[in-house]
C-alpha cells in the first residue's frame, strides 16, 4: 500500500471517529482524487471490518474487541510482521526477562512465547495483554500509567516510574523510522519519551520493523543505531545497511539469512 493510500484511509477512519460517517465526494475532493479511488479505499477498510459502506459513503461499524486505529495498523504488512515476529522470538531464551513495546510487530512475537519457559514479560499495552493473558506459564508485568484509547497503551509518569525500577531485560521495540544517520525515531512525542526510558534501562535492544520503516524520517529521535544490538526485518537490508551494521556490531536478522 502506497503512502497516499495509507493517508487517505487514516483520514477516513479519523473522520468516522469524529463524525460517525463520511461522504465519498467530500473525501475525493479533499485529496483531489476520483470517487472511484475513494470507493476502493472503502472496500479495503470494509473487508478489514473497519467500517460499513452506505449509499454515497460509509459509517462506523461495531468494533467491541479492538480500537479502530489499532485494528487498522494490524492490516498493514501482516505477512512481514508475522515473519519478523517468528525471527525475533529466536532471540528469546527460557527464563528471559523481555519488554515488548505496544506495536503491531511486537504483537506477532507473542504466539511464539508459548514454546518458552519461565519468561517475565513487561508490557505497557492492553492490546498485547489481550494475547498474553492466556500464557499463564509466564510472569507478566503491566506498567500502568495513563491509558490512551487510540493506541491501547499506557504512558506518562506512572509508566515511567515502573520502568525506572526495572532493568536487565531485552527490549523489543519498533519505531516509525530507522536510518543510519538518524537512528530510530517516532512521530508521537509521548511514545518517544517513554521508549527512550525503556531503552536506557534495557540490557539488550532489538529493533523490529519491516522494510517500509527504513530511511523514512520521523520527527522525534529515540536513539542512535549504536544503541541497538539486533535489527530484525522482513527483507535483506541494502549493502549500506549491512556495512553500517557490521561497523557498529549490530546483528541483522531477516528471512533467508545464511548463518556464518
C-alpha positions in Angstrom: 0.0 0.0 0.0 1.4 3.4 -1.0 1.8 6.3 1.4 -1.0 8.3 -0.2 -3.5 5.4 0.1 -2.5 5.0 3.8 -3.0 8.7 4.4 -6.5 8.6 2.8 -7.5 5.6 4.8 -6.3 7.0 8.1 -8.2 10.3 7.2 -11.4 8.3 6.6 -11.1 6.5 9.9 -10.4 9.8 11.8 -13.4 11.4 10.1 -15.6 8.4 11.1 -14.4 8.6 14.7 -15.2 12.3 14.9 -18.4 12.5 12.8 -19.7 8.9 12.6 -20.0 9.0 8.8 -18.1 10.1 5.7 -19.2 11.0 2.1 -17.2 9.7 -0.9 -17.5 13.0 -2.7 -16.1 15.0 0.2 -13.1 12.7 0.7 -12.4 12.7 -3.1 -12.4 16.5 -3.1 -10.1 16.7 -0.1 -7.5 14.5 -1.7 -8.1 15.6 -5.3 -8.7 12.0 -6.5 -11.6 10.3 -8.2 -14.6 8.9 -6.3 -13.6 5.5 -7.7 -10.3 5.7 -5.8 -12.2 6.5 -2.5 -14.6 3.7 -3.1 -11.6 1.3 -3.4 -10.4 2.6 -0.1 -13.8 2.0 1.5 -13.8 -1.5 0.0 -10.4 -2.3 1.7 -11.5 -0.9 5.0 -14.8 -2.7 4.9 -13.1 -6.0 4.1 -11.0 -5.5 7.2 -14.1 -4.8 9.4 -13.3 -1.2 10.0 -16.4 0.4 8.5 -19.7 -0.3 6.8 -20.3 1.2 3.3 -23.6 3.1 2.7 -25.0 4.8 -0.3 -22.5 7.5 -1.2 -20.3 7.0 1.8 -19.7 4.9 5.0 -20.4 4.7 8.7 -18.7 3.2 11.7 -19.0 -0.5 12.3 -19.3 -2.0 15.8 -15.8 -2.9 17.0 -16.1 -4.0 20.6 -12.9 -6.1 20.6 -10.3 -3.6 19.4 -9.8 0.1 19.0 -10.2 1.1 15.3 -6.7 2.8 15.0 -5.0 -0.3 16.4 -7.0 -2.6 14.2 -6.0 -0.5 11.1 -2.3 -0.8 11.9 -2.7 -4.6 12.1 -4.0 -4.7 8.5 -0.7 -3.3 7.1 2.1 -5.6 6.0 0.7 -8.5 8.0 2.9 -11.2 6.5 6.0 -9.2 7.0 5.1 -8.7 10.7 4.4 -12.3 11.3 7.8 -13.3 9.7 9.6 -10.7 11.9 7.7 -12.0 15.0 8.9 -15.5 14.4 12.5 -14.4 13.8 12.6 -12.1 16.8 11.3 -14.9 19.0 14.5 -16.9 18.3 16.4 -14.3 20.3 14.3 -15.2 23.4 15.6 -17.9 25.8 13.9 -19.7 28.6 13.8 -17.6 31.8 14.5 -14.3 29.9 13.0 -11.0 31.0 11.7 -9.2 28.0 9.9 -5.9 27.2 7.5 -5.8 24.3 6.5 -2.3 23.1 2.9 -1.6 22.2 3.2 -2.1 18.4 1.7 -4.5 15.9 5.0 -6.1 15.1 5.7 -7.0 18.8 2.1 -8.3 18.9 3.3 -11.0 16.4 6.1 -12.2 18.7 3.6 -13.3 21.4 2.4 -16.6 19.8 6.0 -17.9 19.8 6.3 -17.3 23.6 4.2 -20.4 24.1 7.2 -22.5 23.4 9.3 -20.7 26.0 9.6 -21.4 29.8 9.5 -19.1 32.7 9.6 -15.8 30.9 8.9 -12.4 32.6 7.2 -10.2 30.0 6.9 -6.4 30.6 4.3 -4.5 28.6 2.5 -1.1 28.6 -0.2 -2.3 26.2 -3.7 -3.6 26.9 -3.8 -4.8 23.3 -0.7 -7.0 23.8 -2.3 -8.2 27.1 -5.3 -9.4 25.1 -3.0 -12.0 23.6 -0.6 -12.5 26.6 -3.2 -13.2 29.3 -3.6 -16.8 28.1 0.1 -17.6 28.6 -0.1 -18.5 32.3 3.3 -20.1 32.4 4.9 -16.7 32.2 5.0 -13.7 34.6 3.5 -10.6 33.2 4.3 -7.1 34.4 2.0 -4.3 33.2 3.5 -0.8 33.7 0.3 1.0 34.4 0.0 4.7 33.5 -2.2 7.0 31.6 -4.3 4.9 29.2 -4.6 6.1 25.6 -7.7 4.5 23.9 -6.5 5.4 20.4 -3.3 3.3 20.9 -4.4 1.0 23.7 -1.2 1.7 25.5 -0.1 3.3 28.8 2.4 6.2 29.2 3.2 9.1 31.5 4.8 9.4 34.9 3.3 6.2 36.4 4.5 4.1 33.5 7.9 5.7 33.6 8.2 5.2 37.4 7.6 1.4 36.8 10.2 1.2 34.1 12.7 3.1 36.2 12.6 0.4 38.8 13.3 -2.4 36.2 16.5 -3.4 34.4 18.4 -6.3 32.9 15.7 -7.0 30.3 15.8 -7.5 26.5 13.7 -4.7 24.9 11.9 -5.4 21.7 10.9 -2.1 20.1 9.6 -0.8 16.8 9.6 2.8 15.6 8.2 4.9 12.8 11.6 5.1 11.1 15.1 3.7 11.3 18.0 5.3 9.5 21.8 5.0 9.6 22.4 8.7 10.5 19.2 9.5 12.3 18.8 6.3 14.4 15.3 5.2 15.3 12.6 7.9 15.5 8.9 8.3 16.0 6.1 10.7 15.3 4.4 10.6 18.7 6.3 12.6 21.3 4.8 10.7 24.3 5.7 7.3 22.9 9.2 8.5 22.0 9.8 9.9 25.6 8.6 6.6 27.1 10.6 4.5 24.7 13.8 6.4 25.4 13.5 5.5 29.1 12.8 1.8 28.3 16.0 1.6 26.1 18.1 3.3 28.9 17.0 0.5 31.3 17.4 -2.4 28.9 20.4 -4.7 28.8 19.8 -5.5 25.2 17.8 -3.7 22.5 16.2 -5.4 19.5 14.6 -3.3 16.8 11.8 -5.0 14.9 10.4 -3.4 11.8 9.6 -4.2 8.2 11.3 -2.7 5.1 8.9 0.3 5.0 10.4 1.6 8.2 13.9 2.1 6.7 15.0 5.6 5.7 11.6 7.1 6.2 12.3 10.1 8.5 10.1 10.7 11.6 10.1 13.8 13.7 11.4 12.8 17.2 14.6 10.9 17.7 14.5 7.9 20.1 18.1 6.5 19.9 21.1 6.2 17.7 21.5 2.9 16.0 24.7 2.4 18.1 22.3 1.5 20.9 20.8 -1.4 19.0 22.1 -5.0 19.4 19.8 -6.5 16.8 17.7 -5.4 13.8 15.0 -7.9 12.7 13.3 -7.1 9.5 11.5 -8.9 6.6 13.9 -8.4 3.7 17.6 -8.3 3.2 18.8 -4.8 4.0 20.8 -2.7 1.5 24.6 -3.0 1.2 24.9 0.4 3.0 22.9 -1.0 5.9 24.9 -4.2 6.0 28.1 -2.2 6.1 26.8 0.1 8.9 25.6 -2.9 10.9 29.0 -4.6 10.7 30.8 -1.4 11.7 28.5 -0.8 14.7 28.4 -4.5 15.6 24.7 -4.8 15.1 23.4 -8.3 14.2 20.9 -8.3 11.3 18.2 -11.0 11.1 15.9 -11.4 8.1 14.3 -14.3 6.2 16.9 -16.3 4.1 19.9 -15.1 6.1 22.7 -17.7 5.9 24.4 -18.5 9.1 28.1 -17.8 9.0 
